[in-house]
Amino acid sequence: MLPFFGPKFGNPASRSHRFGWEAEQAVELARKRVAALAGATPHEIVFTSGATESNNLAIKGAVEAYRDNGNHIVTMATEHKAVLDPVRHLERLGCAATEVPPRPDGLVDLDRLRAAIRPETLLVSVMYANNETGVIQPVREIGALCREAGVLFHCDAAQAFGKVPVDVTAGNIDLMSVSAHKLYGPKGVGVLYVRRKVRLAAQMDGGGHESGLRSGTLNVPAIVGFGEACALCGGEMAEESLRLGALRDRFLEQLEDALEAVTVNGSRQHRLPGNLNVSFAGVNAETLLMNLPEVALSTGSACSSAVAGPSHVLRAMGIGEDLAHSSVRFGLGRFNTAEEIDFVARRVIESVKRLRAFTPVL
């Protein structure tokens, strides 16, 4: 990325001199790399500022482009706020929306999803993997259901892309949102995959960049970094997933061996390798985090960390308020080691036992 902050300063939209050509060449290489990891073609990749913008462009853009076909959207109650909030915005403008509740394990009930689709439904939006619980949805089945019903399928794949294999063709995905920083790329850049022949109404006008779908000068250094991250990921994802899954299982085994009343939230089988959402009955999660200042942990989505109250994802799964307040999300990443996992397990066990000594659970 560094040369594109300095000597290679060109704007890819400047087509009349070598500085612009050089920048355009770098952007198109990145576009090819992102497309390759998604199973897409380069012209189906639209660069944005991240998955939040991509979600807004996909949902609002589809509703505006296809408004003559209907005004109903189907989504899940466990979606990220970057999906739920645009849907609620459209509801205020007269659209109808149905939020399908998940099963207790966080997975979608395909029969309930099918039943929610109406003649006026134009879009179904279900995320690939949940940002809080790590639960991976049956994307291929959802895509096939949408294809059969003749509705668009949008998938927020920010958490899954780069962690598990994602193929837009195999998944029958029409629109897919991704953020670079979720696979160790730079923050502030993402893409929206737009299947060929799918129409969208642009949400930002002014110049017609990105095939008219996203006007504005491209962030060349970040796009270059995104492309490089995808290239690295393509060669290492399979091995890295196995390593992280083993570390996650090692961590959970230590917790369950040493502590009682430990609950894993979400399907144990269908989940991201580096995610573990755990409830410690009788322990307030915020208090637990304060007792672990040397560990980077959260009680839910980073985007909702300033919002009081239990996680909307856990509550939608039917988890009681007390247990939801006792839930901690552990994220394991590429640079974590077995030694770190063992250290965190020891510290969590010590802290939970100490806190439970003041308010016994069992």
N, C-alpha and C positions, 0 to 999 in steps of 0.2 A: 504493500500500500504506500510506502513512504515516498517513492518518486512522484506519485500523483498528488502529494501535498505540496510539492515544490517544482522541480524542473519540468515535469510533465503536467502542466497546469491547464491543459486545453479543455474546452467545453465540447462534449461529443455532438452537440447540436450545431456546432460551427463546421460546416462542410466545405469551406473554401480555402483552407490552409492546413498545413501538416500538423499543427498543434491539435486541431479538432479531430483530424483523421486518427491521430495517435490515441486520443481519448476514446473515440468511437470504437476503435479496434479492441481496446482493453475491455470496454463495456460488453461488446459482443462476445468476447471470449468468456467472460463471466456468465453471460446469459446462457451460453452453451453448456457450461459446467453445472449451473443450477438445473437446467432442463434435463441433463443426463442423469442427475441424482433423483429426479422426480419421474423419470420415464416419459418426459414430455418432449416437444420440439421447441427450439429456441424462440420461434415467433409467438408461442403461447405464453411466454414469460413476460410479465409486466413488473418493472421495478417500482417499489413504493418505499415509504419510510419504515415499514414494519407490518406485523400481522394485524395490528389494530386498524391501520389505514386500509389494509387489504380486505379485512372483514367488512368495513364500512362501504368500500367500493363494490364488493361482491353483492352484499345484501341490498343496499340502497340502489345500486346501479341496476341490478336485476329487476327489482320491483318497478323502477321507473321505465326500464326498457320493455318489460313484458306486461305492463299494467292493463293492456287490453285483453290479456289472457286470464286475469284473476288478480286477487288482492290478498291472498292468504299465504302465510308463512308457517312452517312447522319447524320447531327446534326442540332442544332438550332443556330441562330445568337446571342441568349441571353444566351448561355452557359457560365459557368465560364471559365476563362483563362486556368484552369487546364485541360479542355477538348479541348478548341479551339487551344491551343498551340501544344499539341501532334498531333492533326489532321493536323495542318499546317506543322509540322515537317514531317509527313508521306507524305504530298503532295509534299514536296521537294524531297522525295525519289521515287516519281513516282506514288503515289496513287492519286485517284480522290476523291473529297469531295464536298458535296452540303450542304450549310447552309440555312435552311428553315427559312424565316422571320416569326416573330410571328404576331398574330393579334394585333390591338391597345391595347387590354386589357392584352397583354402578353402571352395569351394562344396560343398553337399550333393550326394551321388549319390542321385538320386531313386529309382533301382532298389533301392539298398541300404536306403533309408529305407522303401520299400514292403515289402521283404522282412523288415524288423525288426518290422513290425506283426503282432501275433498275435491270436487270438480274444479273449484276456483283456486286450488293450491298451485302456486307457481314455483316455490322454492322450499327445499328441506335443507336445514343447516345443522349438522352434527359433527362435533369435533372428533379428530382421529384418536387422540389420547388426552385424558384430562390433566390439567395443569396441577391439580391438588392431590388427586388420588393415584394418578398414573394409569388409570384403567384405559385399556385399548378397546375401542369399539369395533364391532364386526363390519368394517367399512365396505368390504366387497358385497356383503349381503344388503347393506343399506343402499349402496349404489345400484345394485340390480333391482331393488324394490322401486327406487326412484325412476330408473330407466323404464321399467314396466308401466309405471303410473304416468309417465310422460311429464315429469317435473324435474327441475334442475336440482342437482345435489352440490351444495357448498360444504366444504370441509375445512375447518380450522385445524391445520396440521402443525402448528407452531411447536408443540411439544414433541411430536413424533418424528418430524423430518430430521434426518441425520442421526437418529437413535435407533430406529427400526426401518426396514425396507418400506419405501412408499412408492407405489406405482399408480399414477393417475388413470392409466388405461385399464389395468386390472381391477381397480377400485370403482370404475365407472364414475369418476369424479369429474364434474363440470367446472368447478371453481375451487381453488385451494389457496389458503393463506399460510404464509411462512415468514418467520423472522430469522435473520442471520445470527443473532447473538445466542440463539438456543443451540447452535452447533459450533460455538466458539468463533464465530465471525464477529464483526464490529456491530455495535448497537446503532440503531437509527436507520437500518436498511432492511428491506424484506421484499417479497414478491407476492403477486397474485397470479396464479396459474389460471388462464382462461382458455377453456377448450375451444378449438376451432369452430366457428359458426355460432358460438354463444355470444349474444349481444349484451352489452352493458351500456348504461348511460354514465358518462364521465361525471365525477363529483368535484373535480377541479378543472376549471377552464383557463386557457391562456397560453397558447402556443402549440397545442396538439402533440406534445411529446408522448412517447410510448404508445404509438398507433392511435393517438387521440384519446387514450383512456386515462392518462395521468400527466397533466401538464406540469411543467416545472423543470428547471435545470437538474440534471442527475447528479447524485453524490458519487462522483467517480471513485475516489479512494475507498469508500465503504463498499461499493459494488465490486471493485477488484478484490477486496478482502473477502467478501461473500463467496465469490467464485473460487477463490483459493481454498476457503474452508470446505466447500463442497467437494473439490478435487481431493483434498486430504481425507475427508470423511468417506468417500467412495471406496478407498482402499483399506480403510481401517475399521469400518463400522461393525462388520460381522464379528471380528475378534474382540473388539471393545465391548460389544453388547454381552458377550459371554463372560468377560472379566467382571463387568459391573454387576451382572446378575448374580454371580458367585459371591461378590463382596456384599451385596444386599442380603442374600440368604444367610451369609455368615453373621452379619450384624443382627438380623432378626432372631436367629437361633440363640445368640447370647442374651438378648432381651427376654425371650420366652423361657429360657432356662433359669434365669435369675429372678424374674418378676412374675407375680400373679396379675390377673385382670389386665392383660395386654391384648388389645384388639387391633387387627389389621383392617383398615378401611378400604373396601374395594376388592375386586377379584384378585386372588393370589395368582391365578393362572394367566389371566389376560391383563398384563400390566407392563409398563416400561421397566427396563432392567435397572435403571438408576433411581427409581422412585419408591419410597415407602412412607405411607401415611398411617400413623399408629396412634391409638387412644390409650392413655394411661388412666384408668378409672380412679377417681378421687384426687387427681392432681390437676391443678389449673395449668394449662399449657403456657400461658404468659409467665406465670411464676417459675415454671420449669426453665423457660428460656433465660430468665434473669439469673438463674443458678448455673447457667452454662455460657458465660460470656466469651469463652474461648472457642465456641463452636458456632458456625453460621447456620442458623436454623430459622424456620418460620412456622406459623400456625396455619398458613393458607397461601393464597396467591399474593405475589409481590405487589400486584396492582391494587389489591384490596387490603394491604397491611395496615393502612391508617383507618380502616372502617371498623367500628365497634360491632360486636355481636358475633355469633357463631357462623361458621362457613355455610354459605347457601348451598354449596355442593353436598356437604355432609347431611344437612337438614333435608335436602331433596331425596337423599338415599334412605331416609327414615331413621337416621341416627338421632337419638334424643339430645336435647340441648346440653345437659350436663356432660355427656360423653363427647359431644362436639367441641365443648370448651376444653376438653382434655386431650385434644388431638394435635399432633405435631407432624409436620411434613419434613422428612429427611430426603435430601437430594444428594446422590452420589455422582461424581463426575470423572472425567478422563484423568485428572491428575491426583485423584485420591488413591491412597495406598492401603494395604491390609493393616499396617501399623496404625494409621489414622482411624480406620474403622474400629479396631480393638480399643483404642484410646477413647473414642466417643462412646462406645458401648459401656465401658467402665464408668465414665462420667455420668451418663444418663442413668445407669442403674443406681449409682451412689445417690444421685439427686432425687430420683423417684422414691427410693427407700427413705431418705431423710424427710421429704415432704409428706410422705404417707405416715410417718411416725407421729406427725402432729394431727392428722385427720385420717385415722385408720379406715380402710375401705372394706376389709373382710372381717 
